[in-house]
Amino acid sequence: MANKWKRRVQLVALLMLGAAAVSQNQLAFANDYLLTENSMQKAGSSAEPADTLKWKAYRNDAYGFEVKYPDTWHVNAGSGAGPVMVSLFGPSQDTERPSLSLAIQPNQNPGKLSIEAWFAEQLRKMGVKPESSGPVTIGGQAAVFMENTNSFGKQRDVFTLLNTVDVLSLSYRTKPEYDSTYLSIISSFRLTK
């Protein structure tokens, strides 16, 4: 039973990475990102972080972290076995609804590798190469970002470690009108224990 559970979690992690790496023939973007607690900006980007002072906070005590999100947004936290899935979503605007997904993958890093080494190992196992990727920092700790384009648009994912063995991914589809909010949500990430 434990091996079946472990294989299911590994499959979900690989599927998430694989889905983000579907299209490799688009133009690559520069990997010169800097993420800090108060900003996440691409060099030369016009996306400025939003003021998060009056935002709500999603807090996960089991894994020891929180992120802030706009007070007009909502949280949908999944339940059940497997990875913990949390969706942050804003109000519908025309035919779109901005959203950012958090996936907590328990015990995905049993070897206690650095996030950079874990990410490189996952890419090697899958035999894929993202359009753009590189090291960043969120909440004062190491993280890795990657970008890929698929039929739904450009997808950006940021991976970091929780408790050295659990992997947290923050994912969203880029859109100029929402990028500042997404960047601010990710920049608000902080460990609580």
KEMAR-556702 format. One line per 10 residues: their letters; for each residue x, y, z of N, C-alpha, C, O. Coordinates in nm, 3 decimals, always signed. Layout:
N
a> X:Y:Z:X:Y:Z:X:Y:Z:X:Y:Z ~ ... .
//
This chain:
193
mankwkrrvq> +0.082:-0.119:+0.000:+0.000:+0.000:+0.000:+0.087:+0.126:+0.000:+0.058:+0.221:-0.073 ~ +0.194:+0.127:+0.081:+0.283:+0.243:+0.087:+0.352:+0.267:-0.046:+0.366:+0.381:-0.088 ~ +0.395:+0.159:-0.114:+0.459:+0.175:-0.244:+0.361:+0.228:-0.347:+0.399:+0.309:-0.431 ~ +0.235:+0.184:-0.341:+0.133:+0.234:-0.434:+0.113:+0.383:-0.413:+0.104:+0.458:-0.510 ~ +0.105:+0.427:-0.288:+0.090:+0.569:-0.254:+0.210:+0.649:-0.305:+0.193:+0.755:-0.365 ~ +0.330:+0.598:-0.280:+0.452:+0.667:-0.322:+0.455:+0.681:-0.473:+0.490:+0.787:-0.525 ~ +0.419:+0.575:-0.546:+0.417:+0.581:-0.693:+0.314:+0.682:-0.741:+0.339:+0.752:-0.839 ~ +0.200:+0.690:-0.676:+0.095:+0.784:-0.715:+0.145:+0.928:-0.697:+0.124:+1.012:-0.784 ~ +0.210:+0.957:-0.585:+0.262:+1.091:-0.559:+0.371:+1.126:-0.662:+0.374:+1.237:-0.714 ~ +0.460:+1.030:-0.692:+0.564:+1.054:-0.790:+0.504:+1.078:-0.928:+0.551:+1.164:-1.002 .
lvallmlgaa> +0.400:+1.004:-0.962:+0.335:+1.023:-1.091:+0.275:+1.162:-1.102:+0.287:+1.226:-1.205 ~ +0.209:+1.209:-0.995:+0.151:+1.342:-0.996:+0.260:+1.447:-1.015:+0.243:+1.540:-1.093 ~ +0.372:+1.432:-0.944:+0.483:+1.528:-0.958:+0.537:+1.528:-1.100:+0.561:+1.634:-1.157 ~ +0.555:+1.411:-1.157:+0.607:+1.403:-1.294:+0.506:+1.457:-1.394:+0.544:+1.522:-1.491 ~ +0.378:+1.431:-1.371:+0.276:+1.485:-1.461:+0.273:+1.637:-1.457:+0.255:+1.702:-1.560 ~ +0.290:+1.694:-1.337:+0.291:+1.840:-1.326:+0.409:+1.899:-1.402:+0.394:+1.997:-1.475 ~ +0.526:+1.838:-1.386:+0.643:+1.886:-1.459:+0.626:+1.862:-1.608:+0.660:+1.947:-1.690 ~ +0.572:+1.746:-1.645:+0.554:+1.712:-1.785:+0.455:+1.802:-1.854:+0.476:+1.843:-1.968 ~ +0.345:+1.834:-1.786:+0.244:+1.922:-1.846:+0.301:+2.060:-1.872:+0.267:+2.124:-1.971 ~ +0.387:+2.106:-1.783:+0.447:+2.237:-1.800:+0.553:+2.237:-1.909:+0.588:+2.343:-1.962 .
avsqnqlafa> +0.605:+2.120:-1.944:+0.712:+2.111:-2.043:+0.664:+2.060:-2.179:+0.744:+2.014:-2.260 ~ +0.534:+2.070:-2.204:+0.476:+2.014:-2.326:+0.537:+2.073:-2.452:+0.578:+1.999:-2.542 ~ +0.545:+2.202:-2.460:+0.594:+2.265:-2.582:+0.734:+2.319:-2.562:+0.757:+2.405:-2.477 ~ +0.828:+2.268:-2.641:+0.966:+2.313:-2.629:+1.010:+2.394:-2.749:+1.127:+2.433:-2.757 ~ +0.920:+2.421:-2.844:+0.961:+2.489:-2.967:+0.928:+2.637:-2.968:+0.941:+2.701:-3.072 ~ +0.887:+2.694:-2.858:+0.859:+2.837:-2.849:+0.988:+2.912:-2.812:+1.086:+2.851:-2.770 ~ +0.985:+3.043:-2.827:+1.101:+3.123:-2.788:+1.126:+3.113:-2.638:+1.032:+3.123:-2.558 ~ +1.250:+3.095:-2.602:+1.285:+3.088:-2.459:+1.291:+3.230:-2.403:+1.325:+3.325:-2.473 ~ +1.256:+3.240:-2.277:+1.261:+3.369:-2.210:+1.381:+3.374:-2.116:+1.427:+3.271:-2.067 ~ +1.430:+3.492:-2.093:+1.548:+3.506:-2.007:+1.517:+3.455:-1.868:+1.406:+3.472:-1.818 .
ndylltensm> +1.616:+3.393:-1.805:+1.595:+3.339:-1.671:+1.655:+3.429:-1.564:+1.711:+3.382:-1.465 ~ +1.643:+3.559:-1.586:+1.701:+3.654:-1.493:+1.596:+3.707:-1.397:+1.567:+3.826:-1.393 ~ +1.538:+3.616:-1.318:+1.436:+3.653:-1.222:+1.496:+3.669:-1.084:+1.591:+3.599:-1.047 ~ +1.440:+3.761:-1.011:+1.477:+3.779:-0.871:+1.348:+3.776:-0.792:+1.258:+3.857:-0.816 ~ +1.337:+3.685:-0.699:+1.220:+3.679:-0.612:+1.267:+3.708:-0.471:+1.366:+3.652:-0.424 ~ +1.198:+3.795:-0.406:+1.226:+3.823:-0.266:+1.093:+3.823:-0.194:+0.989:+3.801:-0.256 ~ +1.093:+3.848:-0.066:+0.969:+3.851:+0.008:+0.877:+3.962:-0.040:+0.755:+3.949:-0.029 ~ +0.930:+4.072:-0.092:+0.846:+4.184:-0.131:+0.841:+4.208:-0.282:+0.769:+4.296:-0.327 ~ +0.916:+4.131:-0.359:+0.912:+4.154:-0.503:+0.949:+4.029:-0.579:+1.026:+3.945:-0.531 ~ +0.895:+4.017:-0.697:+0.934:+3.912:-0.790:+0.925:+3.979:-0.925:+0.815:+3.995:-0.979 .
qkagssaepa> +1.037:+4.017:-0.979:+1.035:+4.094:-1.102:+1.129:+4.035:-1.204:+1.241:+3.994:-1.172 ~ +1.083:+4.030:-1.325:+1.168:+3.992:-1.436:+1.241:+4.120:-1.475:+1.180:+4.227:-1.483 ~ +1.369:+4.110:-1.499:+1.445:+4.228:-1.539:+1.379:+4.289:-1.661:+1.353:+4.220:-1.760 ~ +1.353:+4.418:-1.655:+1.292:+4.488:-1.766:+1.140:+4.476:-1.770:+1.078:+4.533:-1.860 ~ +1.077:+4.405:-1.679:+0.933:+4.388:-1.679:+0.865:+4.509:-1.618:+0.921:+4.575:-1.530 ~ +0.743:+4.537:-1.665:+0.668:+4.649:-1.608:+0.579:+4.603:-1.493:+0.513:+4.686:-1.429 ~ +0.575:+4.473:-1.465:+0.491:+4.421:-1.357:+0.551:+4.459:-1.223:+0.658:+4.411:-1.185 ~ +0.480:+4.543:-1.152:+0.523:+4.586:-1.019:+0.445:+4.508:-0.915:+0.328:+4.477:-0.937 ~ +0.508:+4.474:-0.803:+0.435:+4.402:-0.699:+0.319:+4.486:-0.645:+0.328:+4.609:-0.637 ~ +0.212:+4.420:-0.610:+0.096:+4.488:-0.553:+0.118:+4.511:-0.404:+0.203:+4.447:-0.342 .
dtlkwkayrn> +0.042:+4.602:-0.348:+0.047:+4.628:-0.204:-0.031:+4.516:-0.135:-0.152:+4.505:-0.154 ~ +0.036:+4.435:-0.056:-0.026:+4.319:+0.007:-0.066:+4.343:+0.153:-0.109:+4.250:+0.222 ~ -0.053:+4.465:+0.200:-0.077:+4.495:+0.340:-0.217:+4.453:+0.387:-0.231:+4.400:+0.497 ~ -0.318:+4.476:+0.307:-0.456:+4.446:+0.347:-0.507:+4.314:+0.290:-0.627:+4.286:+0.295 ~ -0.418:+4.233:+0.236:-0.458:+4.105:+0.178:-0.487:+4.002:+0.286:-0.441:+4.016:+0.399 ~ -0.563:+3.901:+0.250:-0.587:+3.786:+0.336:-0.466:+3.693:+0.329:-0.379:+3.709:+0.242 ~ -0.460:+3.596:+0.420:-0.350:+3.500:+0.417:-0.405:+3.358:+0.416:-0.496:+3.324:+0.491 ~ -0.348:+3.275:+0.329:-0.372:+3.131:+0.334:-0.257:+3.074:+0.416:-0.140:+3.094:+0.382 ~ -0.290:+3.004:+0.522:-0.187:+2.949:+0.611:-0.205:+2.798:+0.617:-0.315:+2.747:+0.636 ~ -0.095:+2.727:+0.600:-0.097:+2.582:+0.611:-0.007:+2.544:+0.728:+0.116:+2.540:+0.715 .
daygfevkyp> -0.069:+2.516:+0.843:+0.008:+2.483:+0.963:+0.075:+2.347:+0.954:+0.182:+2.327:+1.012 ~ +0.015:+2.254:+0.883:+0.074:+2.120:+0.871:+0.210:+2.124:+0.803:+0.300:+2.049:+0.840 ~ +0.225:+2.211:+0.702:+0.351:+2.220:+0.629:+0.431:+2.346:+0.663:+0.543:+2.363:+0.616 ~ +0.373:+2.434:+0.744:+0.446:+2.547:+0.797:+0.476:+2.660:+0.700:+0.590:+2.704:+0.690 ~ +0.373:+2.708:+0.627:+0.395:+2.823:+0.538:+0.265:+2.901:+0.523:+0.158:+2.855:+0.560 ~ +0.278:+3.021:+0.467:+0.162:+3.100:+0.430:+0.193:+3.183:+0.308:+0.309:+3.214:+0.279 ~ +0.088:+3.220:+0.235:+0.095:+3.315:+0.125:-0.024:+3.410:+0.139:-0.129:+3.371:+0.190 ~ -0.005:+3.531:+0.095:-0.113:+3.629:+0.097:-0.180:+3.631:-0.041:-0.120:+3.597:-0.142 ~ -0.307:+3.672:-0.040:-0.383:+3.683:-0.165:-0.483:+3.798:-0.150:-0.521:+3.833:-0.039 ~ -0.525:+3.857:-0.264:-0.614:+3.973:-0.257:-0.744:+3.943:-0.182:-0.794:+3.830:-0.186 .
dtwhvnagsg> -0.799:+4.043:-0.115:-0.920:+4.022:-0.035:-1.043:+3.992:-0.120:-1.144:+3.948:-0.067 ~ -1.037:+4.014:-0.251:-1.148:+3.980:-0.340:-1.136:+3.838:-0.396:-1.224:+3.791:-0.468 ~ -1.026:+3.770:-0.363:-1.002:+3.634:-0.411:-1.054:+3.532:-0.309:-1.087:+3.567:-0.196 ~ -1.061:+3.406:-0.353:-1.108:+3.297:-0.268:-1.008:+3.182:-0.271:-0.925:+3.172:-0.361 ~ -1.019:+3.095:-0.169:-0.933:+2.978:-0.158:-1.020:+2.853:-0.170:-1.127:+2.844:-0.111 ~ -0.971:+2.758:-0.248:-1.035:+2.627:-0.256:-0.927:+2.524:-0.226:-0.842:+2.493:-0.310 ~ -0.931:+2.470:-0.104:-0.832:+2.371:-0.062:-0.891:+2.232:-0.080:-0.997:+2.200:-0.026 ~ -0.821:+2.149:-0.157:-0.866:+2.012:-0.180:-0.849:+1.928:-0.055:-0.776:+1.964:+0.037 ~ -0.918:+1.815:-0.054:-0.904:+1.723:+0.057:-0.891:+1.582:+0.002:-0.921:+1.557:-0.115 ~ -0.847:+1.491:+0.085:-0.832:+1.353:+0.044:-0.686:+1.313:+0.042:-0.599:+1.388:+0.087 .
agpvmvslfg> -0.661:+1.195:-0.011:-0.525:+1.140:-0.015:-0.447:+1.200:-0.132:-0.506:+1.252:-0.227 ~ -0.317:+1.193:-0.123:-0.231:+1.241:-0.231:-0.180:+1.381:-0.206:-0.187:+1.431:-0.094 ~ -0.129:+1.445:-0.311:-0.079:+1.581:-0.296:-0.188:+1.676:-0.247:-0.305:+1.658:-0.280 ~ -0.150:+1.774:-0.169:-0.243:+1.875:-0.122:-0.252:+1.981:-0.231:-0.153:+2.044:-0.265 ~ -0.373:+2.001:-0.284:-0.395:+2.098:-0.390:-0.475:+2.215:-0.334:-0.578:+2.195:-0.271 ~ -0.427:+2.337:-0.359:-0.494:+2.458:-0.314:-0.502:+2.553:-0.432:-0.401:+2.578:-0.498 ~ -0.620:+2.605:-0.459:-0.638:+2.702:-0.567:-0.675:+2.836:-0.506:-0.765:+2.845:-0.423 ~ -0.606:+2.939:-0.549:-0.640:+3.077:-0.515:-0.699:+3.136:-0.643:-0.634:+3.131:-0.748 ~ -0.819:+3.191:-0.637:-0.878:+3.243:-0.760:-0.950:+3.374:-0.734:-1.011:+3.395:-0.630 ~ -0.942:+3.459:-0.835:-1.002:+3.591:-0.826:-1.138:+3.594:-0.891:-1.185:+3.494:-0.945 .
psqdterpsl> -1.202:+3.711:-0.886:-1.333:+3.725:-0.948:-1.322:+3.714:-1.100:-1.222:+3.753:-1.160 ~ -1.427:+3.661:-1.162:-1.431:+3.651:-1.308:-1.425:+3.789:-1.370:-1.491:+3.883:-1.325 ~ -1.346:+3.799:-1.475:-1.336:+3.923:-1.550:-1.352:+3.887:-1.696:-1.265:+3.822:-1.755 ~ -1.463:+3.929:-1.755:-1.501:+3.890:-1.891:-1.514:+3.738:-1.894:-1.599:+3.683:-1.824 ~ -1.434:+3.670:-1.972:-1.444:+3.524:-1.981:-1.333:+3.455:-1.903:-1.321:+3.332:-1.910 ~ -1.253:+3.531:-1.830:-1.140:+3.473:-1.758:-1.155:+3.488:-1.608:-1.226:+3.576:-1.558 ~ -1.087:+3.401:-1.539:-1.080:+3.408:-1.394:-0.935:+3.384:-1.355:-0.882:+3.275:-1.377 ~ -0.868:+3.485:-1.297:-0.729:+3.464:-1.257:-0.719:+3.359:-1.147:-0.803:+3.354:-1.057 ~ -0.617:+3.275:-1.156:-0.598:+3.173:-1.053:-0.452:+3.134:-1.042:-0.375:+3.141:-1.139 ~ -0.415:+3.092:-0.924:-0.282:+3.043:-0.895:-0.299:+2.916:-0.812:-0.375:+2.915:-0.715 .
slaiqpnqnp> -0.229:+2.810:-0.851:-0.241:+2.682:-0.782:-0.117:+2.653:-0.699:-0.004:+2.679:-0.741 ~ -0.140:+2.598:-0.582:-0.033:+2.550:-0.496:-0.050:+2.399:-0.485:-0.160:+2.350:-0.462 ~ +0.058:+2.326:-0.503:+0.055:+2.181:-0.486:+0.165:+2.142:-0.388:+0.282:+2.172:-0.411 ~ +0.127:+2.077:-0.281:+0.223:+2.027:-0.184:+0.237:+1.878:-0.209:+0.141:+1.802:-0.198 ~ +0.358:+1.837:-0.242:+0.385:+1.697:-0.273:+0.468:+1.638:-0.159:+0.589:+1.656:-0.152 ~ +0.401:+1.566:-0.069:+0.471:+1.511:+0.047:+0.578:+1.409:+0.009:+0.559:+1.327:-0.081 ~ +0.689:+1.416:+0.078:+0.799:+1.321:+0.067:+0.849:+1.299:-0.076:+0.886:+1.188:-0.114 ~ +0.849:+1.405:-0.156:+0.901:+1.396:-0.292:+1.052:+1.408:-0.299:+1.112:+1.385:-0.403 ~ +1.113:+1.444:-0.187:+1.257:+1.463:-0.184:+1.317:+1.385:-0.067:+1.380:+1.443:+0.021 ~ +1.298:+1.251:-0.066:+1.346:+1.173:+0.048:+1.498:+1.176:+0.064:+1.549:+1.154:+0.174 .
gklsieawfa> +1.570:+1.204:-0.044:+1.716:+1.213:-0.037:+1.763:+1.346:+0.019:+1.884:+1.368:+0.035 ~ +1.670:+1.436:+0.050:+1.700:+1.568:+0.107:+1.798:+1.647:+0.020:+1.891:+1.710:+0.072 ~ +1.776:+1.643:-0.111:+1.857:+1.720:-0.205:+1.822:+1.868:-0.193:+1.716:+1.902:-0.140 ~ +1.908:+1.954:-0.242:+1.871:+2.096:-0.254:+1.760:+2.104:-0.358:+1.742:+2.011:-0.437 ~ +1.685:+2.213:-0.359:+1.577:+2.226:-0.457:+1.633:+2.226:-0.599:+1.570:+2.172:-0.690 ~ +1.750:+2.285:-0.618:+1.811:+2.286:-0.752:+1.846:+2.144:-0.796:+1.821:+2.107:-0.911 ~ +1.904:+2.065:-0.706:+1.941:+1.927:-0.740:+1.816:+1.842:-0.762:+1.813:+1.759:-0.852 ~ +1.713:+1.862:-0.679:+1.589:+1.787:-0.696:+1.526:+1.817:-0.832:+1.486:+1.726:-0.905 ~ +1.519:+1.945:-0.866:+1.459:+1.988:-0.993:+1.537:+1.931:-1.111:+1.478:+1.878:-1.205 ~ +1.669:+1.940:-1.107:+1.753:+1.885:-1.215:+1.731:+1.735:-1.229:+1.724:+1.683:-1.341 .
eqlrkmgvkp> +1.719:+1.665:-1.117:+1.694:+1.520:-1.120:+1.559:+1.489:-1.183:+1.548:+1.394:-1.262 ~ +1.455:+1.567:-1.150:+1.323:+1.544:-1.209:+1.327:+1.566:-1.361:+1.269:+1.487:-1.436 ~ +1.393:+1.671:-1.405:+1.403:+1.697:-1.549:+1.480:+1.585:-1.618:+1.444:+1.543:-1.728 ~ +1.587:+1.538:-1.553:+1.667:+1.430:-1.612:+1.583:+1.303:-1.625:+1.586:+1.237:-1.729 ~ +1.509:+1.268:-1.520:+1.425:+1.148:-1.522:+1.322:+1.153:-1.634:+1.293:+1.053:-1.699 ~ +1.266:+1.272:-1.655:+1.162:+1.288:-1.756:+1.217:+1.312:-1.896:+1.146:+1.296:-1.995 ~ +1.345:+1.349:-1.904:+1.405:+1.377:-2.033:+1.349:+1.501:-2.100:+1.335:+1.504:-2.222 ~ +1.318:+1.603:-2.021:+1.263:+1.727:-2.076:+1.352:+1.846:-2.042:+1.433:+1.841:-1.949 ~ +1.334:+1.951:-2.119:+1.407:+2.075:-2.094:+1.307:+2.190:-2.106:+1.252:+2.213:-2.213 ~ +1.284:+2.264:-1.996:+1.191:+2.377:-2.003:+1.244:+2.487:-2.094:+1.364:+2.496:-2.118 .
essgpvtigg> +1.153:+2.570:-2.143:+1.194:+2.684:-2.225:+1.286:+2.776:-2.148:+1.383:+2.830:-2.202 ~ +1.255:+2.794:-2.021:+1.333:+2.883:-1.936:+1.325:+2.831:-1.794:+1.220:+2.786:-1.749 ~ +1.436:+2.837:-1.723:+1.437:+2.795:-1.582:+1.558:+2.856:-1.514:+1.652:+2.901:-1.580 ~ +1.556:+2.855:-1.382:+1.670:+2.905:-1.309:+1.643:+2.917:-1.160:+1.529:+2.902:-1.116 ~ +1.748:+2.942:-1.083:+1.733:+2.957:-0.938:+1.674:+3.092:-0.902:+1.702:+3.193:-0.967 ~ +1.593:+3.094:-0.798:+1.534:+3.216:-0.744:+1.526:+3.200:-0.592:+1.565:+3.096:-0.538 ~ +1.476:+3.300:-0.525:+1.457:+3.296:-0.381:+1.317:+3.344:-0.349:+1.274:+3.448:-0.399 ~ +1.244:+3.268:-0.267:+1.114:+3.315:-0.217:+1.112:+3.293:-0.067:+1.159:+3.190:-0.017 ~ +1.058:+3.389:+0.004:+1.051:+3.377:+0.149:+1.185:+3.353:+0.215:+1.192:+3.293:+0.322 ~ +1.292:+3.401:+0.152:+1.426:+3.386:+0.208:+1.488:+3.249:+0.185:+1.594:+3.220:+0.242 .
qaavfmentn> +1.425:+3.165:+0.105:+1.485:+3.033:+0.080:+1.494:+3.004:-0.068:+1.425:+3.066:-0.150 ~ +1.579:+2.909:-0.101:+1.605:+2.873:-0.240:+1.480:+2.816:-0.306:+1.402:+2.744:-0.244 ~ +1.465:+2.849:-0.434:+1.357:+2.798:-0.516:+1.408:+2.789:-0.659:+1.517:+2.837:-0.690 ~ +1.328:+2.728:-0.746:+1.360:+2.717:-0.888:+1.234:+2.752:-0.965:+1.125:+2.710:-0.927 ~ +1.248:+2.830:-1.072:+1.133:+2.858:-1.157:+1.153:+2.792:-1.292:+1.265:+2.762:-1.332 ~ +1.042:+2.771:-1.363:+1.049:+2.728:-1.502:+0.930:+2.786:-1.575:+0.825:+2.811:-1.515 ~ +0.948:+2.805:-1.706:+0.841:+2.852:-1.792:+0.833:+2.764:-1.915:+0.934:+2.719:-1.969 ~ +0.709:+2.741:-1.959:+0.683:+2.667:-2.081:+0.556:+2.721:-2.143:+0.472:+2.779:-2.074 ~ +0.543:+2.703:-2.272:+0.423:+2.743:-2.343:+0.355:+2.619:-2.397:+0.419:+2.531:-2.456 ~ +0.224:+2.614:-2.377:+0.145:+2.505:-2.435:+0.021:+2.566:-2.500:+0.014:+2.687:-2.518 .
sfgkqrdvft> -0.076:+2.485:-2.534:-0.194:+2.534:-2.605:-0.278:+2.630:-2.520:-0.361:+2.703:-2.574 ~ -0.258:+2.632:-2.388:-0.331:+2.722:-2.301:-0.258:+2.854:-2.278:-0.315:+2.946:-2.220 ~ -0.134:+2.865:-2.322:-0.055:+2.985:-2.302:+0.073:+2.954:-2.227:+0.114:+2.839:-2.214 ~ +0.136:+3.061:-2.177:+0.261:+3.045:-2.104:+0.232:+3.011:-1.959:+0.154:+3.079:-1.892 ~ +0.295:+2.904:-1.911:+0.279:+2.856:-1.774:+0.408:+2.885:-1.699:+0.518:+2.859:-1.749 ~ +0.395:+2.938:-1.578:+0.511:+2.962:-1.493:+0.492:+2.882:-1.364:+0.386:+2.886:-1.302 ~ +0.597:+2.810:-1.323:+0.595:+2.730:-1.202:+0.716:+2.766:-1.117:+0.825:+2.786:-1.170 ~ +0.696:+2.773:-0.987:+0.804:+2.797:-0.892:+0.800:+2.681:-0.793:+0.694:+2.649:-0.738 ~ +0.916:+2.619:-0.769:+0.927:+2.505:-0.678:+1.019:+2.541:-0.563:+1.124:+2.603:-0.582 ~ +0.978:+2.502:-0.442:+1.063:+2.519:-0.325:+1.038:+2.401:-0.230:+0.942:+2.326:-0.247 .
llntvdvlsl> +1.123:+2.388:-0.132:+1.111:+2.278:-0.036:+1.042:+2.323:+0.092:+1.058:+2.436:+0.137 ~ +0.965:+2.232:+0.148:+0.906:+2.249:+0.280:+0.957:+2.134:+0.364:+0.945:+2.018:+0.323 ~ +1.012:+2.161:+0.478:+1.060:+2.056:+0.569:+1.161:+1.963:+0.501:+1.165:+1.845:+0.535 ~ +1.238:+2.010:+0.411:+1.346:+1.942:+0.337:+1.303:+1.825:+0.249:+1.376:+1.792:+0.156 ~ +1.189:+1.761:+0.275:+1.149:+1.646:+0.194:+1.021:+1.670:+0.113:+0.993:+1.596:+0.019 ~ +0.943:+1.772:+0.149:+0.819:+1.802:+0.079:+0.843:+1.913:-0.022:+0.918:+2.007:+0.005 ~ +0.779:+1.902:-0.139:+0.798:+2.001:-0.245:+0.670:+2.081:-0.261:+0.561:+2.024:-0.270 ~ +0.683:+2.213:-0.265:+0.572:+2.303:-0.292:+0.591:+2.363:-0.429:+0.699:+2.414:-0.461 ~ +0.487:+2.356:-0.513:+0.491:+2.424:-0.641:+0.381:+2.528:-0.644:+0.269:+2.504:-0.598 ~ +0.413:+2.644:-0.699:+0.318:+2.753:-0.719:+0.311:+2.775:-0.869:+0.413:+2.803:-0.932 .
syrtkpeyds> +0.193:+2.763:-0.927:+0.180:+2.763:-1.072:+0.069:+2.856:-1.119:-0.036:+2.868:-1.055 ~ +0.095:+2.923:-1.231:-0.007:+3.007:-1.291:+0.021:+3.026:-1.440:+0.134:+3.008:-1.486 ~ -0.083:+3.062:-1.512:-0.071:+3.095:-1.653:-0.051:+3.246:-1.662:-0.133:+3.322:-1.612 ~ +0.057:+3.288:-1.725:+0.088:+3.431:-1.728:-0.012:+3.508:-1.812:-0.059:+3.459:-1.916 ~ -0.044:+3.626:-1.768:-0.133:+3.719:-1.836:-0.091:+3.857:-1.788:-0.090:+3.881:-1.667 ~ -0.057:+3.948:-1.878:-0.007:+4.079:-1.834:-0.094:+4.148:-1.729:-0.041:+4.210:-1.637 ~ -0.226:+4.138:-1.743:-0.313:+4.208:-1.648:-0.316:+4.143:-1.509:-0.362:+4.206:-1.414 ~ -0.269:+4.020:-1.496:-0.270:+3.951:-1.367:-0.130:+3.924:-1.312:-0.115:+3.890:-1.195 ~ -0.027:+3.939:-1.395:+0.108:+3.901:-1.353:+0.153:+3.970:-1.225:+0.217:+3.908:-1.140 ~ +0.120:+4.097:-1.209:+0.160:+4.170:-1.088:+0.100:+4.104:-0.963:+0.167:+4.091:-0.861 .
tylsiissfr> -0.026:+4.062:-0.973:-0.091:+3.996:-0.859:-0.026:+3.860:-0.833:+0.002:+3.827:-0.718 ~ -0.002:+3.783:-0.939:+0.062:+3.652:-0.922:+0.199:+3.667:-0.858:+0.235:+3.593:-0.766 ~ +0.275:+3.763:-0.909:+0.410:+3.784:-0.856:+0.406:+3.824:-0.709:+0.491:+3.783:-0.630 ~ +0.308:+3.905:-0.673:+0.295:+3.949:-0.534:+0.253:+3.833:-0.443:+0.301:+3.824:-0.329 ~ +0.166:+3.746:-0.491:+0.127:+3.629:-0.412:+0.249:+3.543:-0.383:+0.274:+3.505:-0.269 ~ +0.325:+3.512:-0.488:+0.444:+3.428:-0.470:+0.546:+3.498:-0.381:+0.609:+3.435:-0.296 ~ +0.562:+3.627:-0.401:+0.658:+3.702:-0.320:+0.619:+3.708:-0.173:+0.705:+3.729:-0.087 ~ +0.490:+3.689:-0.143:+0.446:+3.693:-0.003:+0.470:+3.562:+0.071:+0.449:+3.554:+0.192 ~ +0.513:+3.458:-0.001:+0.539:+3.328:+0.062:+0.636:+3.344:+0.179:+0.737:+3.415:+0.169 ~ +0.604:+3.278:+0.289:+0.695:+3.275:+0.403:+0.672:+3.150:+0.484:+0.560:+3.100:+0.494 .
ltk> +0.779:+3.100:+0.542:+0.770:+2.985:+0.631:+0.719:+3.032:+0.766:+0.754:+3.141:+0.811 ~ +0.638:+2.951:+0.830:+0.582:+2.989:+0.960:+0.636:+2.904:+1.074:+0.607:+2.930:+1.190 ~ +0.715:+2.801:+1.040:+0.778:+2.722:+1.147:+0.913:+2.675:+1.104:+0.981:+2.607:+1.181 .
//
